[in-house]
Amino acid sequence: MRAGPVLTVLALILALWYAGAVWLNATWTYDQAARSGATVSLGQLLTDTMRQERPVLPAPHQVAAELWKGLTAYAVTSKKSLVYHGYVTLVSTLSGFVLGTGLGIVMAVGIVRSRTLDLGLMPWAVISQTVPVVAIAPMIVVLSNSLGLGDHLGVSNALVSKTVIAAYLSYFPVLVGMVKGLRSPDPMQLDLLKTWNASELQGFVKLRLPSSVPYLFTSLKVGIAASLVGAIVGELPTGAIEGLGARMLIGSQFGSPIIVWAALFAAAILAGLLILLVRGVESLVVGRMGVRT
Amino acid sequence: MILGLALVFWLLCWGVNASLARSSRAGSRAVRMVIPALFGVAVLVLWQGLVTQLAVPEVILPAPSRIAAAIGENPGLLWVDFVQTILKGALTGYVLGCAAAVVVAVLVDRVPFLRAGLLPIGNFVAALPIVGIAPIMVMWFGFDWQSKAAVVVVMVFFPVLVNMVAGLSASDRMQRDLMATWGASYWQSLWRLRLPAAMPFLFNGLKIAATLALIGAIVAENFGSPTLGMGFRISTAVGKLALPLVWAEIAVAALAGSVFYGLVAAAERAVTFWHPSQRGR
């Protein structure tokens, strides 16, 4: 019942896409025909706009075919495989996500515990997000290269810079959600713990942390999407040759739109999978804690 | 020695902040401004002290004084880049994208079928890495600011759409019934009740979009740009190891981003002064 309208809208989008492909690619077909002195019938126009090598807008089935080829036609270790590039991006997304989440939680605990940090640090956390991270991305790349942090840790320098960028984007939603969550117990509950003579630490572990979990997971879903954006953006100025962002860059440099579209859809699939994963963990954890929704 | 002084200054600022935060006037507006400002100054001083004391090469991290000097030396250059990236690219795209999203949201709200069909898709797309369309837009609209604005339009569209649709259904059943008993037409009820009720949600979306707009405009410059613009300048200046200039651009970007966000937040205060989250400040 609920799928009906969604599928209809999707079909509508697909139809619009095909129409757009014909309309935008027609110029090239007419140019080619004019050069060879031929005339183009409507049937020829329709078939030709569907299978150009360098279309302005590739038709959906071209993108699907390229995506399928990228996912299945090559061994997963091959540089042509989208699975390989997706994996490279996934690694930096996850490492950035873990680092960002950890940082966000630590900062949230500090802000909730110390009034000085609340007043002094919180405004700067907000300002840090109004700074476009991509402006800093090339700087982070240079820094991680010249400091050689990756060499000390035994990973590539590119991974370090991508991790930092992904963490920078993902820590903020976690910080905001955790601060809200840690402050969510109402005064009555806090008073109850006080009457039981609970220490600050006990109150924190037994009341504040558990009540922050639902807020945490809401932020984690935003955070992991932001982290993926960070990983892709981080691949652009690094001159990276691996990863979905690098794939887009290569496609645009070689003027091959189909590659760009396929990489874009691969990134979309990856984002969907990551959000599903967080959602799965959420229902597992929240279910174990006995929360009823 | 210099580092020691910087550390002492840091501790001094921390002490002042801690006592301010505990004082009875901690809630006042002035104190709320002074504490983060002191915090920022302390970080800058510590940064300067660290770089000077440890003689960190400029290629790794220039001192704040060098960055300030770079800003002083190239006001013209920074201004041209600012106009190209922020005013032409980001701002045009932001206005167009947000306006389109609001119009579509009203349409979606009017047609229940679209609401059921478009909203799940909109929610999903809002979580996707849309920056990826940057190379496609550069192919379609060329290297100049039009392609940057196009990227920004698509990036800001979905967050604003999702928030606005949620906002349009925010008014109470009671309130809508009251409008109906007064014989208000659809448009009257939209204009007098539902649009004002949607404003807190709309501004939530607008604030998210404000930061996305700058990211979109700068990322798109990586895929092709005329020889100006902040993203272009940063990547070429990094190549030339002119790091103070890079940090000067970053400072301008940070300032522009904060002012942009601040303007949206100020507009929010002016428009939604009646909302509980804005009262009692």
Interface residues (C-beta under 8 A of the other chain):
Chain A: R2 G4 P5 V6 L7 T8 V9 L10 I13 V56 R115 T116 D118 L119 G120 L121 M122 P123 W124 V126 I127 Q129 T130 V131 P132 V133 V134 A135 I136 P138 M139 V141 V142 L143 S146 L147 K221 V222 A225 L228 V229 I232 V233 L236 P237 L244 G245 M248 L249 G251 S252 G255 P257 V260 W261 A263 L264 A267 A268 A271 G272 I275
Chain B: W14 N17 A18 L20 A21 R22 A26 V31 R32 I35 P36 L38 F39 G40 V59 I60 L61 F113 L114 A116 G117 L118 P120 I121 F124 A127 L128 P129 V131 G132 I133 A134 P135 I136 V138 M139 W140 A210 T211 L214 I215 I218 V219 N222 F223 G224 M230 G231 I234 S235 V238 L243 V246 W247 E249 I250 A253 A254 G257 S258 F260 Y261
